[in-house]
Amino acid sequence: MRVLMYYSNLDIRVQQMPIPKIGHGEILMKVVASGICGSDVMEWYRRDKVPLVLGHEVSGEVIEAGEGVERFRPGDRICATHHVPCNTCHYCLSGHHTVCETLLKGTSFYPGGFAEYIRIPAINVDRGVFHIPDGLSYENASFMEPLACVLRGQRNAGLKPGQSVLVLGSGISGLLHVGLARALGAGLIIAADTIAFRLKKAAQMGADLALDADDNLIPSIRAANAGRLADLVIICFDGFIPLAFKTVERGGTALFFAGGAEGAIIPATINDIFWRTEATLTSTYAGSPYDCKTALELLRAGAVPVEKTITHRLGMEEAPYGFRAVASPVEHECVKVIIDPQKQIN
């Protein structure tokens, strides 16, 4: 079978590997749609592990179900998450499933979602594989995992209906945050970025205002929000952290959603952030099986129009360009790249 072997963002090779053999409780899945995640092009995060097959936003079809698998059979349309929790440790029992050691280090697909076929381990089959609802496309179903991450983030941040939301950064994560905040009943939703085509996408995803992230942002928020700043500020690019502290309202919350550059720090003083503001800073990582199930229901209902974020649909031989586009989105006007490993190029 063909796989995409990752060496660096500029060195992605289509190579051959044997189709995985499955064991007890496992599933062999034919991958039909696999999204490139922003974390897939974080070279500093990958450099000590290369070469490897990446890909974790997957949907496809069951080809073979191992002995002991009862909920799935060949021909079923499924989507899956690559990391799942143990459900029994201190973190899981206190509701922090996504910092469980099993989720962080103990589970994954083989060889990775950028392959024609993957082996899904038994623990993932047990709690991280879901039937795709009738009428939901493979492409849209592949958004289950990233939307689950966004859903967990907004829940951790305590988003309430009617609250004002500012999303700083309108790449794929920011756009999903805009769409989800709209679906969950947020009040005024503002997206900010420095890239025009991203702001256009943000408006399509439901932002009331799509504004340049410059010196005019603060007065623009106040003018649109009865003189107040944002109740919830969602940081989807670490370069906007200083702006987040200037745009969160007293008693509001700033959510650190996106991972930062290697060695990135918070550039602010305690008094700037906390004193006399009662502001809350919180963070989030990944999504739990519950988040995945809820995200899939939102996708089934069409509550978040994820298809509007797709800018590139590519086969395996075209995929190296897709990685370059995600790594340099301005140059390629790229938001979301979906790889179809089954696509054949004549």
C-alpha positions as CSV (number, residue, x, y, z in Angstrom):
1,M,0.0,0.0,0.0
2,R,1.0,3.6,-0.5
3,V,1.9,5.8,2.5
4,L,3.2,9.4,2.9
5,M,6.5,9.2,4.8
6,Y,7.3,12.4,6.5
7,Y,10.9,13.6,6.8
8,S,10.2,17.3,6.9
9,N,7.6,19.8,5.6
10,L,9.5,20.0,2.3
11,D,10.3,16.3,2.1
12,I,7.2,14.1,2.0
13,R,7.7,10.8,0.1
14,V,5.1,8.4,-1.3
15,Q,6.5,5.0,-0.3
16,Q,5.3,1.4,-0.1
17,M,4.5,-0.5,3.0
18,P,2.7,-3.8,3.6
19,I,-1.0,-3.7,4.5
20,P,-1.1,-4.1,8.3
21,K,-2.2,-7.4,9.8
22,I,-4.8,-7.1,12.5
23,G,-5.2,-9.0,15.8
24,H,-7.8,-9.6,18.4
25,G,-10.2,-6.7,18.9
26,E,-8.6,-4.7,16.1
27,I,-9.9,-3.2,12.8
28,L,-8.4,-2.8,9.4
29,M,-9.7,0.5,7.9
30,K,-9.5,1.7,4.4
31,V,-8.8,5.5,4.7
32,V,-11.0,7.6,2.4
33,A,-10.4,11.1,3.9
34,S,-7.5,12.3,6.0
35,G,-7.0,15.9,7.0
36,I,-3.7,17.6,7.4
37,C,-3.6,19.2,10.9
38,G,-1.5,22.2,11.8
39,S,0.4,20.0,14.3
40,D,1.5,17.8,11.3
41,V,3.7,20.7,10.1
42,M,5.2,21.6,13.5
43,E,8.7,20.4,12.5
44,W,10.3,21.0,15.9
45,Y,7.6,18.7,17.3
46,R,8.4,15.9,14.8
47,R,12.1,16.2,14.1
48,D,13.2,13.6,16.7
49,K,10.8,11.0,15.4
50,V,11.2,11.1,11.6
51,P,10.7,9.4,9.3
52,L,7.2,8.5,10.2
53,V,3.7,8.4,8.7
54,L,1.5,11.2,10.2
55,G,-2.3,11.7,9.9
56,H,-4.9,11.4,12.6
57,E,-8.1,13.1,11.2
58,V,-9.5,10.1,9.4
59,S,-12.6,8.5,8.1
60,G,-13.1,5.5,5.9
61,E,-14.5,1.9,5.7
62,V,-14.0,-1.2,7.7
63,I,-12.2,-3.8,5.6
64,E,-11.6,-6.4,8.2
65,A,-12.7,-6.8,11.9
66,G,-10.7,-8.9,14.2
67,E,-11.9,-11.6,16.5
68,G,-13.9,-10.1,19.4
69,V,-15.0,-7.0,17.5
70,E,-18.8,-6.9,17.9
71,R,-19.9,-3.3,17.0
72,F,-18.3,-3.1,13.6
73,R,-18.2,-5.3,10.5
74,P,-16.7,-5.0,7.0
75,G,-18.4,-2.3,4.9
76,D,-19.2,-0.1,7.8
77,R,-18.4,3.6,7.4
78,I,-16.4,4.8,10.3
79,C,-14.3,7.7,11.7
80,A,-11.8,7.3,14.5
81,T,-9.6,9.2,16.9
82,H,-6.0,8.2,17.3
83,H,-5.6,8.9,21.0
84,V,-8.0,7.6,23.7
85,P,-7.9,7.6,27.5
86,C,-7.7,4.7,29.9
87,N,-10.9,5.8,31.8
88,T,-9.5,4.5,35.1
89,C,-6.6,6.8,36.2
90,H,-6.6,9.8,38.5
91,Y,-6.9,12.2,35.5
92,C,-9.8,10.4,33.8
93,L,-11.7,10.0,37.1
94,S,-11.4,13.7,37.7
95,G,-12.6,14.6,34.2
96,H,-9.3,15.4,32.6
97,H,-9.3,12.6,30.1
98,T,-7.0,14.4,27.6
99,V,-4.1,14.5,30.0
100,C,-4.3,10.8,30.8
101,E,-1.0,9.1,30.2
102,T,-2.6,6.5,28.0
103,L,-4.0,9.2,25.7
104,L,-0.8,11.2,25.7
105,K,1.6,8.4,25.0
106,G,-0.1,5.0,24.7
107,T,-2.4,4.9,21.7
108,S,-2.2,5.6,18.0
109,F,-3.0,4.2,14.5
110,Y,-0.5,2.1,12.5
111,P,1.2,3.3,10.5
112,G,-0.7,6.7,10.4
113,G,-3.7,8.3,8.7
114,F,-1.8,9.2,5.5
115,A,-1.9,5.7,4.3
116,E,-4.3,3.6,2.2
117,Y,-5.0,1.3,5.1
118,I,-4.5,1.6,8.9
119,R,-4.7,-0.8,11.8
120,I,-6.8,0.5,14.6
121,P,-5.8,-1.0,18.0
122,A,-8.3,-2.7,20.2
123,I,-8.4,0.1,22.8
124,N,-9.3,2.6,20.1
125,V,-11.9,0.3,18.7
126,D,-13.4,0.1,22.1
127,R,-13.8,3.8,22.8
128,G,-12.5,5.8,19.8
129,V,-14.2,4.5,16.7
130,F,-17.7,5.7,15.6
131,H,-20.2,4.9,12.8
132,I,-20.6,7.7,10.4
133,P,-24.2,8.8,10.3
134,D,-26.2,8.3,7.1
135,G,-25.9,11.4,4.9
136,L,-22.6,12.6,6.4
137,S,-19.8,12.6,3.8
138,Y,-16.4,11.0,4.5
139,E,-14.8,14.4,4.1
140,N,-17.0,16.1,6.7
141,A,-16.7,13.1,9.1
142,S,-12.9,13.5,9.0
143,F,-13.5,16.7,11.0
144,M,-14.7,14.8,14.0
145,E,-11.4,14.8,15.8
146,P,-10.4,18.5,15.3
147,L,-14.0,19.6,16.1
148,A,-13.9,17.5,19.3
149,C,-10.7,19.4,20.3
150,V,-12.5,22.8,19.7
151,L,-15.6,21.6,21.5
152,R,-13.6,20.6,24.6
153,G,-11.8,24.0,24.5
154,Q,-15.0,26.0,24.5
155,R,-16.4,23.8,27.3
156,N,-13.3,24.2,29.4
157,A,-13.5,28.0,28.9
158,G,-17.1,28.0,30.1
159,L,-18.7,29.5,27.0
160,K,-22.3,30.5,27.8
161,P,-25.1,31.4,25.3
162,G,-25.1,35.1,24.6
163,Q,-21.5,35.8,25.5
164,S,-19.3,37.8,23.2
165,V,-16.4,35.8,21.7
166,L,-13.2,37.0,20.0
167,V,-11.2,34.4,18.0
168,L,-7.6,35.5,17.5
169,G,-6.3,33.7,14.4
170,S,-8.6,32.5,11.6
171,G,-6.7,29.4,10.4
172,I,-8.5,26.1,10.6
173,S,-8.8,26.0,14.4
174,G,-10.0,29.5,14.6
175,L,-12.6,28.9,11.9
176,L,-13.9,25.9,13.7
177,H,-14.1,27.9,16.9
178,V,-16.1,30.5,15.0
179,G,-18.5,27.9,13.6
180,L,-18.9,26.1,16.9
181,A,-19.5,29.3,18.9
182,R,-22.2,30.2,16.5
183,A,-23.8,26.7,16.9
184,L,-23.6,26.9,20.7
185,G,-25.5,30.2,20.8
186,A,-22.7,32.8,21.5
187,G,-23.7,36.4,21.1
188,L,-21.4,38.7,19.2
189,I,-18.6,36.7,17.5
190,I,-15.6,38.5,16.2
191,A,-12.7,36.9,14.2
192,A,-9.4,38.7,13.9
193,D,-6.4,38.0,11.7
194,T,-3.9,39.7,9.5
195,I,-4.7,37.6,6.4
196,A,-7.6,38.8,4.2
197,F,-8.7,35.4,2.7
198,R,-8.9,34.0,6.2
199,L,-11.1,36.8,7.4
200,K,-13.4,36.1,4.4
201,K,-13.6,32.5,5.5
202,A,-14.4,33.6,9.1
203,A,-17.4,35.5,7.8
204,Q,-18.6,32.5,5.9
205,M,-18.3,30.4,9.1
206,G,-20.6,32.8,11.1
207,A,-18.5,35.6,12.4
208,D,-20.5,38.8,12.9
209,L,-17.3,40.8,12.4
210,A,-14.1,39.8,10.7
211,L,-11.4,42.4,11.6
212,D,-7.8,43.1,11.1
213,A,-5.7,42.2,14.2
214,D,-4.2,45.7,14.5
215,D,-4.5,48.8,16.6
216,N,-8.1,49.4,15.6
217,L,-9.3,46.1,17.0
218,I,-10.0,47.3,20.5
219,P,-12.1,50.3,19.6
220,S,-13.9,48.2,17.0
221,I,-14.8,45.6,19.6
222,R,-16.1,48.2,22.1
223,A,-18.1,49.9,19.4
224,A,-19.8,46.6,18.5
225,N,-20.2,45.3,22.0
226,A,-21.8,48.1,24.1
227,G,-18.5,49.5,25.1
228,R,-17.2,46.2,26.5
229,L,-14.4,43.9,25.4
230,A,-14.8,40.2,24.8
231,D,-16.2,37.8,27.4
232,L,-14.2,35.0,25.9
233,V,-11.0,35.4,23.9
234,I,-9.7,32.3,22.1
235,I,-6.0,32.3,21.1
236,C,-5.4,30.3,18.0
237,F,-2.0,31.8,17.2
238,D,0.7,32.5,19.8
239,G,1.7,35.7,18.2
240,F,-1.7,37.1,19.3
241,I,-1.2,36.5,23.0
242,P,-0.3,40.1,23.9
243,L,-3.5,41.2,22.0
244,A,-5.6,38.7,23.9
245,F,-4.7,40.3,27.3
246,K,-5.8,43.6,25.9
247,T,-9.1,42.4,24.5
248,V,-10.5,40.2,27.3
249,E,-13.2,41.9,29.4
250,R,-13.0,42.2,33.2
251,G,-14.2,38.8,34.6
252,G,-13.7,37.2,31.2
253,T,-11.7,34.3,30.0
254,A,-8.7,33.8,27.7
255,L,-8.4,30.3,26.2
256,F,-5.0,29.1,25.1
257,F,-5.9,26.8,22.3
258,A,-3.1,26.5,19.8
259,G,0.3,25.2,20.5
260,G,3.1,27.7,20.4
261,A,6.4,27.9,18.6
262,E,9.3,26.1,20.2
263,G,10.2,28.0,23.4
264,A,7.4,30.4,23.2
265,I,6.6,32.3,26.4
266,I,3.8,34.5,27.7
267,P,4.9,38.1,27.2
268,A,3.1,39.9,30.0
269,T,3.3,40.9,33.6
270,I,1.1,39.6,36.4
271,N,-0.4,43.1,36.9
272,D,-1.2,43.4,33.2
273,I,-3.2,40.1,33.2
274,F,-4.8,39.7,36.6
275,W,-4.7,42.7,38.9
276,R,-8.2,44.3,39.1
277,T,-9.5,42.2,36.2
278,E,-10.6,38.8,37.7
279,A,-9.6,37.4,34.3
280,T,-9.2,33.7,33.9
281,L,-6.6,32.1,31.8
282,T,-7.2,28.5,30.8
283,S,-5.9,25.9,28.3
284,T,-7.0,22.8,26.6
285,Y,-5.5,19.8,24.7
286,A,-7.1,17.3,22.4
287,G,-10.6,15.8,22.8
288,S,-12.0,12.9,24.7
289,P,-14.3,10.1,23.3
290,Y,-17.3,12.0,24.7
291,D,-16.1,15.1,22.8
292,C,-15.7,13.1,19.6
293,K,-19.2,11.6,19.9
294,T,-20.7,15.1,20.5
295,A,-18.7,16.6,17.6
296,L,-20.0,13.8,15.3
297,E,-23.6,14.7,16.2
298,L,-22.9,18.4,15.4
299,L,-21.5,17.3,12.1
300,R,-24.5,15.1,11.4
301,A,-26.8,18.0,12.1
302,G,-24.8,20.4,9.9
303,A,-24.4,22.7,12.8
304,V,-20.8,23.6,11.9
305,P,-20.3,24.1,8.1
306,V,-16.9,22.5,8.0
307,E,-16.9,22.0,4.2
308,K,-16.5,25.7,3.8
309,T,-13.0,25.5,5.3
310,I,-11.7,23.0,2.7
311,T,-9.4,24.7,0.2
312,H,-7.5,21.7,-1.2
313,R,-8.5,18.1,-2.0
314,L,-5.5,16.0,-3.0
315,G,-4.4,12.4,-3.7
316,M,-1.3,10.8,-2.4
317,E,1.0,11.9,-5.2
318,E,-0.2,15.5,-4.8
319,A,0.0,15.4,-1.0
320,P,3.6,16.8,-0.7
321,Y,2.2,20.1,-2.1
322,G,-0.5,19.9,0.5
323,F,2.0,19.9,3.3
324,R,3.8,22.9,1.8
325,A,0.5,24.7,1.5
326,V,-0.4,24.1,5.2
327,A,3.1,25.2,6.3
328,S,2.9,28.3,4.1
329,P,-0.8,29.1,4.0
330,V,-0.6,32.7,2.9
331,E,1.4,31.9,-0.2
332,H,-1.1,29.1,-1.2
333,E,-4.3,30.6,0.2
334,C,-4.7,27.4,2.2
335,V,-7.0,26.6,5.1
336,K,-7.8,22.9,5.1
337,V,-6.3,20.1,3.0
338,I,-8.0,16.8,2.8
339,I,-6.0,13.8,1.4
340,D,-7.8,11.0,-0.3
341,P,-5.4,8.0,-0.1
342,Q,-7.6,6.0,-2.6
343,K,-7.4,8.6,-5.3
344,Q,-5.5,7.4,-8.3
345,I,-3.6,9.9,-10.6
346,N,-3.4,8.8,-14.2
